[in-house]
Structures are given as structure tokens and as C-alpha cells.
Amino acid sequence: MERTARPNGPAAAAFVAAGVGSAALGVFTMLAETFEGVASFMELYAPVGPLSGKTTFAVVVWLVAWGVLHGAWRSKEVSWRMAWTLTLVLVGIGFVLTFPPVFLAFAPQE
């Protein structure tokens, strides 16, 4: 049985899109926690508060990024090193931006 090589672009797109979604969650968390107007805008479901909007919008960003990257890389061979590095950097950004000492540093001083 002969195997045909498939391009790795669709898999790399999934990884990088996960990183984009993570970074988006971090940015939305920082914005909602530092600006009252953004927090009220992100309150899609009152019992949950702004968390409902942060996660919903992050999922939308993730899905859009996945679709765009998949379309762009569908038939391409992508550097795994670049994809993994970009994914880890984006996940790291998202992770760091969810910590109170970090997002409070961006809050307007009263």
C-alpha cells in the first residue's frame, strides 16, 4: 500500500488558531477587567457576568482564525517550528493577560 503525503497546513492552522483564541481571551479579560464599559458590554448573561462575553467572543475569534488559516494553508506545507512557536507565544500572552497584577497594570488610575 502506497501512502500519499498530505500537507500539514490544516493541522498547523488548528494549532495557531488555538493560540489566537487564547490570546483573544486574555485581551478580552484585560479589557473587561480594566474598563467598566467593556465589562457591561460583555455581560451577555447576567448571572455569569462579563465572563459570558469574554468566552463567547474568544470562541468566535478562534473559529474565525481557524477558518481563515485553514483556507490559507489548506494545501500548503507549513513550518512546524513556526506554527508551534507562534502557538506557544500566543497561548503565553493569553495566559499572562488573565492575571490580576497584569491586567490591573493597564487599568486607568483614579
Biopython code that builds the backbone (N, CA, C, O; Angstrom):
import numpy as np
from Bio.PDB.StructureBuilder import StructureBuilder

atoms = [
    (1, "MET", "N", (0.833, -1.170, 0.000)),
    (1, "MET", "CA", (0.000, 0.000, 0.000)),
    (1, "MET", "C", (0.884, 1.242, 0.000)),
    (1, "MET", "O", (1.794, 1.373, 0.819)),
    (2, "GLU", "N", (0.612, 2.122, -0.902)),
    (2, "GLU", "CA", (1.403, 3.344, -1.017)),
    (2, "GLU", "C", (0.686, 4.486, -0.308)),
    (2, "GLU", "O", (-0.514, 4.698, -0.484)),
    (3, "ARG", "N", (1.446, 5.209, 0.488)),
    (3, "ARG", "CA", (0.889, 6.352, 1.212)),
    (3, "ARG", "C", (1.188, 7.627, 0.454)),
    (3, "ARG", "O", (2.268, 7.795, -0.114)),
    (4, "THR", "N", (0.222, 8.515, 0.454)),
    (4, "THR", "CA", (0.440, 9.815, -0.156)),
    (4, "THR", "C", (0.590, 10.840, 0.953)),
    (4, "THR", "O", (-0.177, 10.853, 1.916)),
    (5, "ALA", "N", (1.569, 11.682, 0.806)),
    (5, "ALA", "CA", (1.821, 12.707, 1.825)),
    (5, "ALA", "C", (0.774, 13.809, 1.717)),
    (5, "ALA", "O", (0.458, 14.285, 0.627)),
    (6, "ARG", "N", (0.251, 14.195, 2.852)),
    (6, "ARG", "CA", (-0.710, 15.304, 2.902)),
    (6, "ARG", "C", (-0.003, 16.529, 3.445)),
    (6, "ARG", "O", (0.903, 16.412, 4.271)),
    (7, "PRO", "N", (-0.404, 17.693, 2.994)),
    (7, "PRO", "CA", (0.202, 18.906, 3.544)),
    (7, "PRO", "C", (-0.193, 19.072, 5.012)),
    (7, "PRO", "O", (-1.277, 18.659, 5.426)),
    (8, "ASN", "N", (0.700, 19.683, 5.788)),
    (8, "ASN", "CA", (0.438, 19.861, 7.216)),
    (8, "ASN", "C", (-0.256, 21.185, 7.524)),
    (8, "ASN", "O", (-0.492, 21.487, 8.694)),
    (9, "GLY", "N", (-0.585, 21.975, 6.518)),
    (9, "GLY", "CA", (-1.198, 23.277, 6.718)),
    (9, "GLY", "C", (-2.477, 23.261, 7.541)),
    (9, "GLY", "O", (-2.614, 24.082, 8.448)),
    (10, "PRO", "N", (-3.427, 22.359, 7.266)),
    (10, "PRO", "CA", (-4.647, 22.343, 8.065)),
    (10, "PRO", "C", (-4.396, 22.056, 9.555)),
    (10, "PRO", "O", (-5.050, 22.644, 10.416)),
    (11, "ALA", "N", (-3.464, 21.168, 9.854)),
    (11, "ALA", "CA", (-3.148, 20.882, 11.259)),
    (11, "ALA", "C", (-2.453, 22.078, 11.907)),
    (11, "ALA", "O", (-2.757, 22.432, 13.046)),
    (12, "ALA", "N", (-1.532, 22.692, 11.192)),
    (12, "ALA", "CA", (-0.852, 23.872, 11.727)),
    (12, "ALA", "C", (-1.856, 25.005, 11.947)),
    (12, "ALA", "O", (-1.739, 25.762, 12.911)),
    (13, "ALA", "N", (-2.834, 25.120, 11.062)),
    (13, "ALA", "CA", (-3.867, 26.147, 11.218)),
    (13, "ALA", "C", (-4.658, 25.927, 12.498)),
    (13, "ALA", "O", (-4.996, 26.891, 13.185)),
    (14, "ALA", "N", (-4.956, 24.689, 12.827)),
    (14, "ALA", "CA", (-5.694, 24.386, 14.057)),
    (14, "ALA", "C", (-4.891, 24.785, 15.291)),
    (14, "ALA", "O", (-5.439, 25.357, 16.233)),
    (15, "PHE", "N", (-3.599, 24.486, 15.285)),
    (15, "PHE", "CA", (-2.747, 24.847, 16.429)),
    (15, "PHE", "C", (-2.647, 26.359, 16.597)),
    (15, "PHE", "O", (-2.856, 26.882, 17.692)),
    (16, "VAL", "N", (-2.332, 27.048, 15.522)),
    (16, "VAL", "CA", (-2.155, 28.501, 15.608)),
    (16, "VAL", "C", (-3.485, 29.177, 15.966)),
    (16, "VAL", "O", (-3.495, 30.146, 16.726)),
    (17, "ALA", "N", (-4.591, 28.686, 15.435)),
    (17, "ALA", "CA", (-5.892, 29.261, 15.773)),
    (17, "ALA", "C", (-6.190, 29.099, 17.258)),
    (17, "ALA", "O", (-6.789, 29.989, 17.863)),
    (18, "ALA", "N", (-5.786, 27.990, 17.854)),
    (18, "ALA", "CA", (-5.961, 27.816, 19.302)),
    (18, "ALA", "C", (-5.172, 28.882, 20.059)),
    (18, "ALA", "O", (-5.649, 29.418, 21.059)),
    (19, "GLY", "N", (-3.987, 29.183, 19.590)),
    (19, "GLY", "CA", (-3.201, 30.247, 20.202)),
    (19, "GLY", "C", (-3.861, 31.608, 20.041)),
    (19, "GLY", "O", (-3.847, 32.417, 20.969)),
    (20, "VAL", "N", (-4.433, 31.865, 18.885)),
    (20, "VAL", "CA", (-5.128, 33.130, 18.637)),
    (20, "VAL", "C", (-6.330, 33.245, 19.573)),
    (20, "VAL", "O", (-6.573, 34.314, 20.133)),
    (21, "GLY", "N", (-7.071, 32.176, 19.747)),
    (21, "GLY", "CA", (-8.213, 32.189, 20.655)),
    (21, "GLY", "C", (-7.795, 32.421, 22.092)),
    (21, "GLY", "O", (-8.472, 33.137, 22.831)),
    (22, "SER", "N", (-6.684, 31.821, 22.496)),
    (22, "SER", "CA", (-6.171, 32.029, 23.854)),
    (22, "SER", "C", (-5.754, 33.481, 24.072)),
    (22, "SER", "O", (-6.064, 34.078, 25.102)),
    (23, "ALA", "N", (-5.054, 34.034, 23.101)),
    (23, "ALA", "CA", (-4.647, 35.438, 23.210)),
    (23, "ALA", "C", (-5.869, 36.354, 23.233)),
    (23, "ALA", "O", (-5.887, 37.347, 23.960)),
    (24, "ALA", "N", (-6.884, 36.026, 22.446)),
    (24, "ALA", "CA", (-8.108, 36.825, 22.437)),
    (24, "ALA", "C", (-8.781, 36.787, 23.801)),
    (24, "ALA", "O", (-9.262, 37.812, 24.283)),
    (25, "LEU", "N", (-8.818, 35.615, 24.428)),
    (25, "LEU", "CA", (-9.412, 35.520, 25.761)),
    (25, "LEU", "C", (-8.649, 36.392, 26.748)),
    (25, "LEU", "O", (-9.260, 37.049, 27.591)),
    (26, "GLY", "N", (-7.337, 36.406, 26.656)),
    (26, "GLY", "CA", (-6.536, 37.260, 27.526)),
    (26, "GLY", "C", (-6.811, 38.734, 27.294)),
    (26, "GLY", "O", (-6.936, 39.504, 28.246)),
    (27, "VAL", "N", (-6.907, 39.129, 26.033)),
    (27, "VAL", "CA", (-7.179, 40.539, 25.712)),
    (27, "VAL", "C", (-8.577, 40.926, 26.189)),
    (27, "VAL", "O", (-8.755, 41.993, 26.777)),
    (28, "PHE", "N", (-9.568, 40.072, 25.942)),
    (28, "PHE", "CA", (-10.928, 40.379, 26.387)),
    (28, "PHE", "C", (-11.008, 40.442, 27.910)),
    (28, "PHE", "O", (-11.731, 41.275, 28.459)),
    (29, "THR", "N", (-10.278, 39.577, 28.590)),
    (29, "THR", "CA", (-10.256, 39.615, 30.055)),
    (29, "THR", "C", (-9.651, 40.919, 30.542)),
    (29, "THR", "O", (-10.200, 41.575, 31.427)),
    (30, "MET", "N", (-8.520, 41.294, 29.963)),
    (30, "MET", "CA", (-7.868, 42.546, 30.362)),
    (30, "MET", "C", (-8.800, 43.738, 30.128)),
    (30, "MET", "O", (-8.927, 44.600, 30.998)),
    (31, "LEU", "N", (-9.443, 43.793, 28.977)),
    (31, "LEU", "CA", (-10.329, 44.912, 28.666)),
    (31, "LEU", "C", (-11.531, 44.961, 29.599)),
    (31, "LEU", "O", (-11.900, 46.030, 30.085)),
    (32, "ALA", "N", (-12.140, 43.808, 29.850)),
    (32, "ALA", "CA", (-13.332, 43.771, 30.703)),
    (32, "ALA", "C", (-13.006, 44.078, 32.153)),
    (32, "ALA", "O", (-13.824, 44.669, 32.859)),
    (33, "GLU", "N", (-11.827, 43.687, 32.606)),
    (33, "GLU", "CA", (-11.459, 43.909, 33.999)),
    (33, "GLU", "C", (-10.932, 45.322, 34.252)),
    (33, "GLU", "O", (-10.897, 45.775, 35.396)),
    (34, "THR", "N", (-10.529, 46.009, 33.208)),
    (34, "THR", "CA", (-9.966, 47.347, 33.413)),
    (34, "THR", "C", (-10.911, 48.470, 32.997)),
    (34, "THR", "O", (-10.739, 49.605, 33.442)),
    (35, "PHE", "N", (-11.899, 48.186, 32.161)),
    (35, "PHE", "CA", (-12.823, 49.217, 31.697)),
    (35, "PHE", "C", (-14.259, 48.788, 31.966)),
    (35, "PHE", "O", (-14.715, 47.760, 31.465)),
    (36, "GLU", "N", (-14.958, 49.575, 32.750)),
    (36, "GLU", "CA", (-16.318, 49.246, 33.160)),
    (36, "GLU", "C", (-17.275, 49.142, 31.973)),
    (36, "GLU", "O", (-18.157, 48.284, 31.960)),
    (37, "GLY", "N", (-17.107, 50.000, 30.990)),
    (37, "GLY", "CA", (-17.963, 49.966, 29.807)),
    (37, "GLY", "C", (-17.820, 48.670, 29.026)),
    (37, "GLY", "O", (-18.804, 48.113, 28.539)),
    (38, "VAL", "N", (-16.595, 48.200, 28.912)),
    (38, "VAL", "CA", (-16.353, 46.938, 28.205)),
    (38, "VAL", "C", (-16.962, 45.782, 28.992)),
    (38, "VAL", "O", (-17.551, 44.871, 28.411)),
    (39, "ALA", "N", (-16.819, 45.823, 30.316)),
    (39, "ALA", "CA", (-17.375, 44.758, 31.154)),
    (39, "ALA", "C", (-18.890, 44.681, 30.995)),
    (39, "ALA", "O", (-19.446, 43.587, 30.896)),
    (40, "SER", "N", (-19.556, 45.823, 30.969)),
    (40, "SER", "CA", (-21.015, 45.795, 30.816)),
    (40, "SER", "C", (-21.407, 45.337, 29.411)),
    (40, "SER", "O", (-22.421, 44.659, 29.250)),
    (41, "PHE", "N", (-20.623, 45.693, 28.398)),
    (41, "PHE", "CA", (-20.883, 45.227, 27.036)),
    (41, "PHE", "C", (-20.740, 43.707, 26.939)),
    (41, "PHE", "O", (-21.486, 43.053, 26.210)),
    (42, "MET", "N", (-19.790, 43.159, 27.669)),
    (42, "MET", "CA", (-19.526, 41.719, 27.603)),
    (42, "MET", "C", (-20.450, 40.889, 28.483)),
    (42, "MET", "O", (-20.355, 39.661, 28.498)),
    (43, "GLU", "N", (-21.323, 41.532, 29.199)),
    (43, "GLU", "CA", (-22.253, 40.788, 30.042)),
    (43, "GLU", "C", (-23.418, 40.308, 29.189)),
    (43, "GLU", "O", (-24.447, 40.978, 29.104)),
    (44, "LEU", "N", (-23.260, 39.164, 28.568)),
    (44, "LEU", "CA", (-24.296, 38.614, 27.698)),
    (44, "LEU", "C", (-25.371, 37.882, 28.490)),
    (44, "LEU", "O", (-26.521, 37.794, 28.059)),
    (45, "TYR", "N", (-24.988, 37.356, 29.652)),
    (45, "TYR", "CA", (-25.905, 36.612, 30.508)),
    (45, "TYR", "C", (-25.637, 37.056, 31.934)),
    (45, "TYR", "O", (-24.590, 36.744, 32.501)),
    (46, "ALA", "N", (-26.596, 37.797, 32.524)),
    (46, "ALA", "CA", (-26.384, 38.475, 33.811)),
    (46, "ALA", "C", (-25.881, 37.573, 34.938)),
    (46, "ALA", "O", (-24.969, 37.988, 35.653)),
    (47, "PRO", "N", (-26.416, 36.363, 35.145)),
    (47, "PRO", "CA", (-25.913, 35.556, 36.253)),
    (47, "PRO", "C", (-24.421, 35.197, 36.137)),
    (47, "PRO", "O", (-23.764, 34.940, 37.146)),
    (48, "VAL", "N", (-23.904, 35.182, 34.930)),
    (48, "VAL", "CA", (-22.493, 34.840, 34.725)),
    (48, "VAL", "C", (-21.623, 36.089, 34.716)),
    (48, "VAL", "O", (-20.451, 36.036, 35.087)),
    (49, "GLY", "N", (-22.192, 37.204, 34.294)),
    (49, "GLY", "CA", (-21.433, 38.441, 34.233)),
    (49, "GLY", "C", (-20.621, 38.537, 32.958)),
    (49, "GLY", "O", (-20.947, 37.888, 31.964)),
    (50, "PRO", "N", (-19.555, 39.347, 32.975)),
    (50, "PRO", "CA", (-18.753, 39.555, 31.764)),
    (50, "PRO", "C", (-18.050, 38.295, 31.258)),
    (50, "PRO", "O", (-17.625, 38.244, 30.104)),
    (51, "LEU", "N", (-17.927, 37.288, 32.106)),
    (51, "LEU", "CA", (-17.290, 36.044, 31.662)),
    (51, "LEU", "C", (-18.020, 35.453, 30.462)),
    (51, "LEU", "O", (-17.399, 34.858, 29.581)),
    (52, "SER", "N", (-19.351, 35.621, 30.432)),
    (52, "SER", "CA", (-20.117, 35.073, 29.307)),
    (52, "SER", "C", (-19.676, 35.692, 27.981)),
    (52, "SER", "O", (-19.561, 34.991, 26.976)),
    (53, "GLY", "N", (-19.432, 36.988, 27.977)),
    (53, "GLY", "CA", (-18.983, 37.645, 26.751)),
    (53, "GLY", "C", (-17.532, 37.364, 26.427)),
    (53, "GLY", "O", (-17.177, 37.156, 25.267)),
    (54, "LYS", "N", (-16.683, 37.357, 27.461)),
    (54, "LYS", "CA", (-15.253, 37.103, 27.217)),
    (54, "LYS", "C", (-15.067, 35.768, 26.509)),
    (54, "LYS", "O", (-14.358, 35.683, 25.506)),
    (55, "THR", "N", (-15.703, 34.732, 27.033)),
    (55, "THR", "CA", (-15.518, 33.402, 26.455)),
    (55, "THR", "C", (-16.219, 33.274, 25.110)),
    (55, "THR", "O", (-15.688, 32.648, 24.193)),
    (56, "THR", "N", (-17.401, 33.858, 24.984)),
    (56, "THR", "CA", (-18.122, 33.780, 23.707)),
    (56, "THR", "C", (-17.338, 34.470, 22.599)),
    (56, "THR", "O", (-17.171, 33.914, 21.514)),
    (57, "PHE", "N", (-16.860, 35.675, 22.871)),
    (57, "PHE", "CA", (-16.109, 36.405, 21.853)),
    (57, "PHE", "C", (-14.785, 35.724, 21.532)),
    (57, "PHE", "O", (-14.346, 35.736, 20.383)),
    (58, "ALA", "N", (-14.146, 35.131, 22.534)),
    (58, "ALA", "CA", (-12.889, 34.407, 22.290)),
    (58, "ALA", "C", (-13.133, 33.191, 21.402)),
    (58, "ALA", "O", (-12.315, 32.889, 20.533)),
    (59, "VAL", "N", (-14.243, 32.491, 21.606)),
    (59, "VAL", "CA", (-14.567, 31.343, 20.758)),
    (59, "VAL", "C", (-14.830, 31.795, 19.325)),
    (59, "VAL", "O", (-14.419, 31.125, 18.378)),
    (60, "VAL", "N", (-15.509, 32.923, 19.162)),
    (60, "VAL", "CA", (-15.762, 33.448, 17.814)),
    (60, "VAL", "C", (-14.441, 33.794, 17.125)),
    (60, "VAL", "O", (-14.250, 33.471, 15.953)),
    (61, "VAL", "N", (-13.532, 34.450, 17.848)),
    (61, "VAL", "CA", (-12.219, 34.789, 17.277)),
    (61, "VAL", "C", (-11.471, 33.512, 16.895)),
    (61, "VAL", "O", (-10.867, 33.443, 15.824)),
    (62, "TRP", "N", (-11.509, 32.502, 17.766)),
    (62, "TRP", "CA", (-10.845, 31.229, 17.485)),
    (62, "TRP", "C", (-11.397, 30.595, 16.215)),
    (62, "TRP", "O", (-10.629, 30.161, 15.356)),
    (63, "LEU", "N", (-12.725, 30.539, 16.088)),
    (63, "LEU", "CA", (-13.329, 29.916, 14.906)),
    (63, "LEU", "C", (-13.009, 30.682, 13.624)),
    (63, "LEU", "O", (-12.731, 30.077, 12.589)),
    (64, "VAL", "N", (-13.048, 31.999, 13.693)),
    (64, "VAL", "CA", (-12.717, 32.804, 12.511)),
    (64, "VAL", "C", (-11.252, 32.604, 12.134)),
    (64, "VAL", "O", (-10.924, 32.429, 10.961)),
    (65, "ALA", "N", (-10.372, 32.630, 13.140)),
    (65, "ALA", "CA", (-8.941, 32.423, 12.863)),
    (65, "ALA", "C", (-8.700, 31.045, 12.264)),
    (65, "ALA", "O", (-7.916, 30.901, 11.326)),
    (66, "TRP", "N", (-9.363, 30.045, 12.796)),
    (66, "TRP", "CA", (-9.196, 28.686, 12.275)),
    (66, "TRP", "C", (-9.666, 28.618, 10.826)),
    (66, "TRP", "O", (-8.985, 28.037, 9.981)),
    (67, "GLY", "N", (-10.815, 29.203, 10.534)),
    (67, "GLY", "CA", (-11.321, 29.185, 9.163)),
    (67, "GLY", "C", (-10.410, 29.907, 8.188)),
    (67, "GLY", "O", (-10.137, 29.410, 7.096)),
    (68, "VAL", "N", (-9.942, 31.080, 8.586)),
    (68, "VAL", "CA", (-9.065, 31.869, 7.708)),
    (68, "VAL", "C", (-7.736, 31.148, 7.492)),
    (68, "VAL", "O", (-7.268, 31.020, 6.361)),
    (69, "LEU", "N", (-7.132, 30.677, 8.584)),
    (69, "LEU", "CA", (-5.844, 29.984, 8.455)),
    (69, "LEU", "C", (-5.984, 28.679, 7.676)),
    (69, "LEU", "O", (-5.122, 28.346, 6.863)),
    (70, "HIS", "N", (-7.054, 27.948, 7.917)),
    (70, "HIS", "CA", (-7.273, 26.701, 7.184)),
    (70, "HIS", "C", (-7.401, 26.982, 5.684)),
    (70, "HIS", "O", (-6.828, 26.274, 4.856)),
    (71, "GLY", "N", (-8.160, 28.023, 5.354)),
    (71, "GLY", "CA", (-8.300, 28.378, 3.946)),
    (71, "GLY", "C", (-6.980, 28.793, 3.309)),
    (71, "GLY", "O", (-6.704, 28.465, 2.155)),
    (72, "ALA", "N", (-6.173, 29.516, 4.072)),
    (72, "ALA", "CA", (-4.890, 29.988, 3.537)),
    (72, "ALA", "C", (-3.856, 28.874, 3.436)),
    (72, "ALA", "O", (-3.037, 28.865, 2.517)),
    (73, "TRP", "N", (-3.893, 27.927, 4.387)),
    (73, "TRP", "CA", (-2.860, 26.886, 4.445)),
    (73, "TRP", "C", (-3.351, 25.507, 4.015)),
    (73, "TRP", "O", (-2.629, 24.524, 4.178)),
    (74, "ARG", "N", (-4.546, 25.416, 3.478)),
    (74, "ARG", "CA", (-5.162, 24.130, 3.166)),
    (74, "ARG", "C", (-4.268, 23.200, 2.362)),
    (74, "ARG", "O", (-4.203, 22.008, 2.661)),
    (75, "SER", "N", (-3.598, 23.699, 1.376)),
    (75, "SER", "CA", (-2.784, 22.838, 0.511)),
    (75, "SER", "C", (-1.301, 23.145, 0.623)),
    (75, "SER", "O", (-0.525, 22.824, -0.277)),
    (76, "LYS", "N", (-0.907, 23.768, 1.729)),
    (76, "LYS", "CA", (0.497, 24.178, 1.892)),
    (76, "LYS", "C", (1.202, 23.350, 2.955)),
    (76, "LYS", "O", (0.588, 22.803, 3.871)),
    (77, "GLU", "N", (2.482, 23.284, 2.796)),
    (77, "GLU", "CA", (3.355, 22.699, 3.820)),
    (77, "GLU", "C", (3.868, 23.866, 4.656)),
    (77, "GLU", "O", (4.520, 24.769, 4.132)),
    (78, "VAL", "N", (3.577, 23.849, 5.946)),
    (78, "VAL", "CA", (3.902, 24.949, 6.842)),
    (78, "VAL", "C", (4.994, 24.502, 7.802)),
    (78, "VAL", "O", (5.028, 23.343, 8.216)),
    (79, "SER", "N", (5.867, 25.402, 8.149)),
    (79, "SER", "CA", (6.936, 25.096, 9.093)),
    (79, "SER", "C", (6.345, 24.771, 10.463)),
    (79, "SER", "O", (5.666, 25.605, 11.062)),
    (80, "TRP", "N", (6.601, 23.566, 10.957)),
    (80, "TRP", "CA", (6.109, 23.185, 12.288)),
    (80, "TRP", "C", (6.741, 24.057, 13.364)),
    (80, "TRP", "O", (6.082, 24.424, 14.337)),
    (81, "ARG", "N", (7.993, 24.382, 13.192)),
    (81, "ARG", "CA", (8.670, 25.225, 14.186)),
    (81, "ARG", "C", (7.976, 26.576, 14.303)),
    (81, "ARG", "O", (7.747, 27.063, 15.410)),
    (82, "MET", "N", (7.643, 27.180, 13.170)),
    (82, "MET", "CA", (6.952, 28.466, 13.182)),
    (82, "MET", "C", (5.570, 28.322, 13.817)),
    (82, "MET", "O", (5.176, 29.151, 14.638)),
    (83, "ALA", "N", (4.840, 27.286, 13.446)),
    (83, "ALA", "CA", (3.481, 27.090, 13.968)),
    (83, "ALA", "C", (3.509, 26.869, 15.478)),
    (83, "ALA", "O", (2.721, 27.476, 16.203)),
    (84, "TRP", "N", (4.401, 26.013, 15.958)),
    (84, "TRP", "CA", (4.486, 25.748, 17.398)),
    (84, "TRP", "C", (4.951, 26.971, 18.166)),
    (84, "TRP", "O", (4.409, 27.283, 19.227)),
    (85, "THR", "N", (5.947, 27.665, 17.641)),
    (85, "THR", "CA", (6.449, 28.862, 18.319)),
    (85, "THR", "C", (5.359, 29.920, 18.411)),
    (85, "THR", "O", (5.145, 30.507, 19.472)),
    (86, "LEU", "N", (4.677, 30.161, 17.312)),
    (86, "LEU", "CA", (3.597, 31.143, 17.300)),
    (86, "LEU", "C", (2.477, 30.740, 18.257)),
    (86, "LEU", "O", (1.947, 31.578, 18.986)),
    (87, "THR", "N", (2.122, 29.464, 18.252)),
    (87, "THR", "CA", (1.077, 28.973, 19.155)),
    (87, "THR", "C", (1.473, 29.170, 20.608)),
    (87, "THR", "O", (0.670, 29.662, 21.401)),
    (88, "LEU", "N", (2.688, 28.798, 20.972)),
    (88, "LEU", "CA", (3.127, 28.928, 22.364)),
    (88, "LEU", "C", (3.205, 30.389, 22.799)),
    (88, "LEU", "O", (2.854, 30.715, 23.933)),
    (89, "VAL", "N", (3.658, 31.259, 21.919)),
    (89, "VAL", "CA", (3.722, 32.690, 22.253)),
    (89, "VAL", "C", (2.315, 33.234, 22.476)),
    (89, "VAL", "O", (2.076, 33.956, 23.444)),
    (90, "LEU", "N", (1.392, 32.896, 21.595)),
    (90, "LEU", "CA", (0.019, 33.387, 21.723)),
    (90, "LEU", "C", (-0.672, 32.832, 22.968)),
    (90, "LEU", "O", (-1.385, 33.567, 23.653)),
    (91, "VAL", "N", (-0.475, 31.557, 23.271)),
    (91, "VAL", "CA", (-1.048, 30.979, 24.489)),
    (91, "VAL", "C", (-0.434, 31.658, 25.707)),
    (91, "VAL", "O", (-1.136, 31.936, 26.680)),
    (92, "GLY", "N", (0.859, 31.924, 25.664)),
    (92, "GLY", "CA", (1.519, 32.617, 26.771)),
    (92, "GLY", "C", (0.965, 34.011, 26.984)),
    (92, "GLY", "O", (0.768, 34.431, 28.124)),
    (93, "ILE", "N", (0.710, 34.735, 25.903)),
    (93, "ILE", "CA", (0.123, 36.072, 26.008)),
    (93, "ILE", "C", (-1.259, 35.982, 26.649)),
    (93, "ILE", "O", (-1.584, 36.751, 27.554)),
    (94, "GLY", "N", (-2.053, 35.053, 26.181)),
    (94, "GLY", "CA", (-3.390, 34.886, 26.743)),
    (94, "GLY", "C", (-3.347, 34.519, 28.210)),
    (94, "GLY", "O", (-4.143, 35.022, 29.003)),
    (95, "PHE", "N", (-2.429, 33.653, 28.574)),
    (95, "PHE", "CA", (-2.277, 33.214, 29.960)),
    (95, "PHE", "C", (-1.872, 34.378, 30.861)),
    (95, "PHE", "O", (-2.460, 34.574, 31.925)),
    (96, "VAL", "N", (-0.895, 35.134, 30.448)),
    (96, "VAL", "CA", (-0.389, 36.248, 31.258)),
    (96, "VAL", "C", (-1.448, 37.330, 31.437)),
    (96, "VAL", "O", (-1.569, 37.897, 32.523)),
    (97, "LEU", "N", (-2.215, 37.625, 30.391)),
    (97, "LEU", "CA", (-3.194, 38.703, 30.471)),
    (97, "LEU", "C", (-4.391, 38.377, 31.363)),
    (97, "LEU", "O", (-5.205, 39.260, 31.635)),
    (98, "THR", "N", (-4.514, 37.142, 31.819)),
    (98, "THR", "CA", (-5.626, 36.804, 32.714)),
    (98, "THR", "C", (-5.267, 36.965, 34.186)),
    (98, "THR", "O", (-6.122, 36.755, 35.047)),
    (99, "PHE", "N", (-4.036, 37.329, 34.497)),
    (99, "PHE", "CA", (-3.622, 37.507, 35.888)),
    (99, "PHE", "C", (-3.896, 38.933, 36.355)),
    (99, "PHE", "O", (-3.538, 39.884, 35.661)),
    (100, "PRO", "N", (-4.532, 39.099, 37.534)),
    (100, "PRO", "CA", (-4.868, 40.443, 38.028)),
    (100, "PRO", "C", (-3.694, 41.421, 38.085)),
    (100, "PRO", "O", (-3.875, 42.572, 37.688)),
    (101, "PRO", "N", (-2.506, 41.039, 38.550)),
    (101, "PRO", "CA", (-1.437, 42.046, 38.571)),
    (101, "PRO", "C", (-1.112, 42.583, 37.176)),
    (101, "PRO", "O", (-0.682, 43.728, 37.036)),
    (102, "VAL", "N", (-1.315, 41.773, 36.161)),
    (102, "VAL", "CA", (-1.017, 42.209, 34.794)),
    (102, "VAL", "C", (-2.126, 43.099, 34.263)),
    (102, "VAL", "O", (-1.853, 44.207, 33.801)),
    (103, "PHE", "N", (-3.397, 42.631, 34.319)),
    (103, "PHE", "CA", (-4.447, 43.463, 33.723)),
    (103, "PHE", "C", (-4.736, 44.707, 34.546)),
    (103, "PHE", "O", (-5.219, 45.700, 34.001)),
    (104, "LEU", "N", (-4.454, 44.680, 35.844)),
    (104, "LEU", "CA", (-4.639, 45.896, 36.647)),
    (104, "LEU", "C", (-3.567, 46.949, 36.346)),
    (104, "LEU", "O", (-3.777, 48.136, 36.595)),
    (105, "ALA", "N", (-2.435, 46.522, 35.818)),
    (105, "ALA", "CA", (-1.406, 47.482, 35.425)),
    (105, "ALA", "C", (-1.879, 48.347, 34.256)),
    (105, "ALA", "O", (-1.378, 49.454, 34.057)),
    (106, "PHE", "N", (-2.835, 47.847, 33.492)),
    (106, "PHE", "CA", (-3.371, 48.598, 32.360)),
    (106, "PHE", "C", (-4.586, 49.427, 32.738)),
    (106, "PHE", "O", (-5.066, 50.214, 31.922)),
    (107, "ALA", "N", (-5.097, 49.272, 33.959)),
    (107, "ALA", "CA", (-6.306, 49.970, 34.378)),
    (107, "ALA", "C", (-6.013, 51.466, 34.529)),
    (107, "ALA", "O", (-4.923, 51.854, 34.949)),
    (108, "PRO", "N", (-6.996, 52.296, 34.182)),
    (108, "PRO", "CA", (-6.811, 53.741, 34.369)),
    (108, "PRO", "C", (-6.661, 54.067, 35.863)),
    (108, "PRO", "O", (-7.367, 53.514, 36.707)),
    (109, "GLN", "N", (-5.751, 54.951, 36.160)),
    (109, "GLN", "CA", (-5.515, 55.336, 37.561)),
    (109, "GLN", "C", (-6.572, 56.329, 38.001)),
    (109, "GLN", "O", (-6.897, 57.272, 37.279)),
    (110, "GLU", "N", (-7.105, 56.107, 39.193)),
    (110, "GLU", "CA", (-8.141, 57.006, 39.719)),
    (110, "GLU", "C", (-7.555, 58.024, 40.655)),
    (110, "GLU", "O", (-8.282, 58.860, 41.191)),
]
sb = StructureBuilder()
sb.init_structure("model")
sb.init_model(0)
sb.init_chain("A")
sb.init_seg("    ")
for serial, (resi, resn, name, xyz) in enumerate(atoms, 1):
    if name == "N":
        sb.init_residue(resn, " ", resi, " ")
    sb.init_atom(name, np.array(xyz, "f"), 0.0, 1.0, " ", f" {name:<3s}", serial, name[0])
structure = sb.get_structure()
